[in-house]
Amino acid sequence: MPNLLTDHNESMRKFTERLYEQVKGNIGELADEDMIKSLVNKAINEIFFKEDTDRYGKKYTTHFVQLVSEYAKPLIEAEVKKFVEEYKEELEVGIRNYLNEHNLTLLCIKASHQSTQSLIYEAMQVLSNDIISRMGRY
């Protein structure tokens, strides 16, 4: 199975080197080596990875990152599924231990939720009765 991180790093390194050589060939006499490398790295980051903000202040990623995310999603899901299947017993033990350790907290949350639902129900009944009684006056 290919190592996506290693393969990506190697491909990116090769791309960066080719781009560096191209830029160096075009403006090599105008800038020193460090400046060219800095420009190439900045350009790659801005073109492929920079988050930006639209005119409403909403952040978004580049189209490149969106596409990679979209196409990588099934691969990531498959790897997670494989991991869960492979370590099912360990995960079950971990989940069981977590629930046992946090049982009191979970019970309190559940009780709080039930009492909140009860309060909302009572308030809605009072409100609806009030509306009905007011309607009878008109």
SVG drawing of the C-alpha trace seen along z (x, -y; Angstrom):
<svg xmlns="http://www.w3.org/2000/svg" viewBox="-65 -42 88 50">
<polyline fill="none" stroke="black" stroke-width="0.4" points="0.0,0.0 1.4,-3.4 2.3,-5.7 0.2,-8.8 2.2,-11.2 5.6,-10.1 4.4,-10.0 2.8,-13.4 6.0,-14.9 8.2,-13.4 5.9,-14.7 5.7,-18.1 9.4,-18.2 9.9,-17.3 7.4,-19.9 9.0,-22.6 12.4,-21.7 11.1,-21.9 9.4,-25.2 12.5,-26.5 14.7,-25.6 12.1,-27.2 12.0,-30.5 15.8,-30.4 16.2,-30.1 13.9,-33.0 15.0,-35.5 18.1,-33.9 20.2,-37.0 17.8,-39.3 17.5,-37.4 19.7,-35.2 19.0,-31.6 17.4,-32.1 15.0,-34.8 14.0,-32.5 13.3,-29.6 11.3,-31.9 9.2,-33.1 8.6,-29.6 7.5,-28.3 5.3,-31.3 3.7,-30.9 3.0,-27.2 1.4,-27.8 -0.7,-30.7 -1.9,-28.9 -2.6,-25.5 -3.1,-25.8 -4.0,-29.3 -7.3,-29.8 -9.1,-32.9 -12.1,-35.0 -14.9,-36.0 -16.5,-39.5 -18.9,-38.3 -16.1,-37.1 -16.6,-33.4 -13.4,-31.4 -12.9,-29.0 -10.0,-26.9 -8.6,-26.8 -10.3,-24.7 -7.2,-22.4 -7.7,-21.6 -11.4,-21.1 -10.8,-18.6 -8.2,-16.7 -10.5,-16.6 -13.4,-15.4 -11.4,-12.6 -9.5,-11.6 -12.7,-11.2 -13.5,-7.6 -9.9,-6.6 -9.9,-8.0 -13.3,-6.4 -12.0,-3.0 -8.9,-3.3 -10.9,-4.3 -13.3,-1.4 -10.4,1.0 -8.8,-0.3 -12.0,0.0 -12.5,3.6 -8.9,4.5 -8.9,3.0 -12.6,3.7 -12.0,5.5 -9.6,2.8 -12.0,0.0 -14.9,1.8 -12.8,2.1 -11.8,-1.6 -15.4,-2.7 -16.7,-0.5 -14.0,-1.9 -14.8,-5.5 -18.5,-5.0 -17.8,-3.4 -15.6,-6.2 -18.0,-8.9 -21.2,-7.1 -22.2,-9.6 -21.6,-12.5 -23.7,-10.8 -26.5,-10.1 -26.5,-13.8 -26.6,-15.0 -29.6,-12.6 -31.4,-13.8 -30.8,-17.4 -32.1,-16.8 -35.2,-15.2 -35.9,-18.0 -35.3,-20.6 -37.8,-18.8 -40.3,-18.7 -39.9,-22.4 -40.3,-23.3 -43.4,-21.1 -44.9,-22.8 -44.1,-26.3 -45.7,-25.5 -48.9,-24.2 -49.1,-27.4 -48.6,-29.5 -51.1,-27.6 -53.7,-27.8 -53.1,-31.6 -53.5,-32.0 -56.7,-29.9 -58.1,-31.9 -57.3,-35.2 -59.0,-34.1 -62.2,-33.4 -62.3,-37.0 -62.4,-38.5"/>
</svg>
